[in-house]
Amino acid sequence: MIEDLSKKYENGDGIQDINLVVNSGEILTLLGPSGCGKSTLLRSIGGFERVTTGRILIAEKDVTKQPPEKRSTIMVFQGYNLWERMTVFENLEFGLKLRKVSKSERKQRIMEMLTMLGIEAMAAEYPQQLSGGQQQRVAIGRALVLRPEILLLDEPYSALDAKIRVQMREELKKIQRRLQITIIFVTHDQEEAMMLSTRIAVMKKGEIVQVGTPSEIYNDPKDIYVASFIGEMNFVTADTDRVAAFRPEDAHITSAQEAGENTYHGTVQQSTQMGHYSQLMVKLEEQTIVLFAEKDAFENYPEGTDIFFEVKKMQNFIKGVEK
């Protein structure tokens, strides 16, 4: 539990008035753009930042003033930080030795972790002999073998290519379900957050603006900022005080004869086949919006075609809220 937490730097950056409950056994993602404070919050939870005000409680115990090694948390940073002169086995063993775990138990824990991660054949290899994805597995395994209550991950997949990132996300979810460990995950990648999280905390300028499940964040964003940050969202003027918004998949192509209350008319500027769906860029009077349609729609609505579409689900937001 985090209560009224603030961390201020001399230049004015940091986090302020953070209140957040992290449920046991969930994957909570801190999501936001660079500089919004998500890594500062994660480092504060791990004890790597001395907070200005507020409290951090783990299992109802106040750990606010405890150093990292005294907390039941382990942090995996963006860099793998593996010991190059140690084998994979020795990298995993290092923390256990510091905690004076017996040799027999060390070996048992390490072999179980290597098997779980699918890298048991690499136990005698050195980090420089491994791929980026394999090194990331070792870094996570080194943390998990210490059996923390909370695993803290600071954009751990940012250096991996897209295909490996997807594989690692799925692997992390399987490990989390098996161990029932609590994970706090930092990312600026909305797709990663949607795919991985039990809940998402969206951050802006050092504050948490909305917390919810991926479905809640996507389908019921609190304001224009959240709506524009998560997924694709179209914004059209409703009146002098409000902005109407809708997702590209919530519009249905129709005809002038079937036009209803929420029907718009525009001109197709670009039509693209995206695989199992088509993406249409449509010019309205004052702006261009995006529509997702059936996979063959790009052939039926080429550039320059007039188009009518009806919006099935519309949300209204107050103007003046920063995107």
PyMOL commands that set and color helices and strands:
alter all, ss='L'
color gray80, all
select helices_A, chain A and resi 38-46+68-70+88-98+103-117+120-122+127-129+132-144+162-179+190-196+214-219+224-229+248-250+297-300
alter helices_A, ss='H'
color red, helices_A
select strands_A, chain A and resi 2-8+14-20+27-31+53-58+61-62+73-76+150-154+182-187+199-204+207-212+234-237+242-246+251-254+263-273+278-283+288-293+306-311+315-318
alter strands_A, ss='S'
color yellow, strands_A
deselect
rebuild
show_as cartoon
